[in-house]
Amino acid sequence: MMASLLDSLVSKMPSLSTSDHASVVSLNLFVALLCACIVLGHLLEENRWMNESITALLIGLATGFVILLISNGKSSRLLVFSEDLFFIYLLPPIIFNAGFQVKKKQFFRNIVTIMLFGAIGTVISCTVITLGVMHLFKKLDIGTFDLGDYLAIGTIFAATDSVCTLQVLNQDETPLLYSLVFGAGVVNDATSVVLFNAIQSFDLTHLNHEAAFQLLGNFFYLFLLSTLLGVLTGLISAYIIKKLYFARHSTDREVALMMLMAYLSYMVAELCDLSGILTVFFCGIVMSHYTWHNVTESSRITTKHTFATLSFLAETFIFLYVGMDALDIDKWRSVSDSPGTSVAVSSILLGLLMLGRAAFVFPLSFLSNLAKTNESEKIDFKMQVVIWWSGLIRGAVSMALAYNKFTRAGQTDVRGNAIMITSTITICLFSTVVFGMLTKPLIRFLLPHQRVTTSFLSDGNTPKSFRIPLIDQDSFMDFAGNHNVHRPDSIRGFLTRPTRTVHYYWRHFDDSFMRPVFGGRGFVPFVPGSPPDIDPPELSKV
């Protein structure tokens, strides 16, 4: 019986391997291309014009061109694009690692400005783009679009590409700029996805003031609930590891639990129709503040590099594939009869996204500066220009949303939808290559003296650093028990100096309640490593 079963399995193996041969070859070639991107990206690391995103994109374009020639114009891709692949497998490690390694003090110091840029700014940009395409597209022969299509186009091109931008900026050299662009980029992506999903599921045929307020209320509800879910998941992981003390058993279990809990937060959010981007981002922040300090030193090192590596591979994968998919002949064949229309659509969209970003960066920066008394924390005009320029890059999020709206299984036969897909590809390529290449020289030209300031950046409570103190000297004296801290004696004083006061009260609440329950820096016993790394009692006595 067993022998006959084994014979039947062996007899089926050649047919199985033959049917999967093309997939295996494609995966091998794609892995080889990823290796090439890593090597070339390292060699071009110091280049003032290039970065790893642009390198992967150009390699993808070159590879797609070669495949197009070999296949006689039938295909340019090794794999088939799927927005599910992007949103379920590639985006979570990128966003989680961003939250896991962010300098939290710098991020929350500018949280009001970040929320203004990321949430309110995205709505303004979406509105400008939507109104522009509604007025201008009617003059072009690109098909019939309804209000839902125009709103979807607005959300698609309001989504920035924080991945490429963050590779250009440096968290240590331009701390305020990095914090604003990074934080607003993550919130922007989450806002765009939430708006896109809300528009898709909302009945726009009977749109009125009541329905508009209902849509806005639903947006803020999802926004808040997604954030709370990420915080709750991070706290649960910290509590479990602190109470069960996994280090007594295996470092592998600690690392596995952190990875699975982070991914679980994203999947639960998507299952509940929330914003997985916001959820996994704040889960990463909470894990870095509590959970990361509850594990052994070897687990800390492992998780830090594991999350960074997964994020890096996902980023490279995305840009490599976008480069190959840009040459997909089926999409361009549908618009080959009217190239002038396609160029006009791409030009209009590019101009509108530039106008839409300027419509909120400069006014909201002005409002943000009014609430700040410290000149060093104000956003000057040169920095505003860099924030505007660095947010013009469009990438994988816009691509995924466009595929979701205008294609089925990555393909479309409708001319208007094909024009939107090719225009999205054109804008993503142009903005990534042109704007991405010029961002670094622009920063060096406008902000030549922007450098790291240790007292302002100190944030050792993240996986970025093991030794830098958590807070500056004045705050440390306050944290240690010195209560002679200037407190505002009026409402006006509180409003003009809110950061230090909020930070002061949060520190007391965190040290009095949160850390004793969930663990964290200084509230858990230090364990140097996993059990194999710890010396036996006999050797330690000697």
Number of C-alpha atoms within 10 A of each C-alpha: 5 7 8 9 10 11 10 11 11 11 11 11 11 11 11 10 12 11 11 11 12 12 14 13 12 14 14 13 13 20 13 12 19 19 14 15 26 18 13 16 20 13 11 15 13 10 12 14 17 19 23 24 25 25 22 28 25 20 22 29 24 16 22 25 21 16 19 19 13 12 11 10 15 13 19 27 25 20 13 10 18 14 19 11 12 18 18 15 13 20 21 25 28 24 24 28 25 24 26 28 19 24 26 24 20 18 20 15 18 18 18 12 21 25 17 20 26 26 22 16 25 31 21 20 25 28 17 20 29 25 14 20 19 18 9 12 18 12 9 11 11 20 12 10 13 11 14 18 18 20 21 25 25 31 29 26 32 34 32 29 24 26 25 24 27 17 15 24 20 16 19 15 14 17 20 24 20 21 26 21 24 25 24 26 26 25 25 30 27 26 28 29 23 24 25 21 18 18 18 15 10 14 11 14 9 7 12 10 8 9 14 12 11 11 17 13 12 15 18 14 12 20 20 15 17 29 21 16 23 29 22 17 24 28 21 16 24 27 19 16 23 21 12 10 15 20 23 12 12 16 22 14 14 24 21 13 16 21 16 11 18 26 20 16 28 29 19 18 22 17 11 11 14 26 30 30 30 33 34 36 31 27 31 29 24 25 29 29 25 28 27 30 27 33 29 25 18 18 24 22 13 15 21 20 13 16 18 19 15 15 22 17 17 19 21 24 22 22 28 26 24 24 27 27 22 24 24 19 15 16 22 18 12 18 21 13 10 12 12 11 16 23 15 14 22 20 14 17 25 23 13 23 26 19 17 27 25 22 16 21 20 18 12 18 20 16 12 19 16 11 13 17 11 10 9 9 13 17 21 14 13 14 17 19 18 18 24 21 20 28 29 28 28 31 25 25 26 25 21 19 24 25 23 15 17 21 17 11 11 16 15 18 14 14 16 18 25 24 27 24 23 23 23 27 24 19 23 26 24 15 20 24 21 14 19 27 18 17 23 22 15 17 23 12 11 14 14 10 11 15 13 15 12 12 14 13 21 20 23 19 25 26 20 15 14 13 10 16 16 21 19 16 12 12 16 13 14 17 15 9 9 11 10 8 13 8 14 14 8 8 9 10 11 15 13 14 17 17 15 15 16 12 15 16 10 12 15 14 12 14 17 11 11 15 19 13 17 25 26 25 20 12 15 16 13 13 15 14 18 19 15 9 9 12 10 10 8 7 8 8 7 5
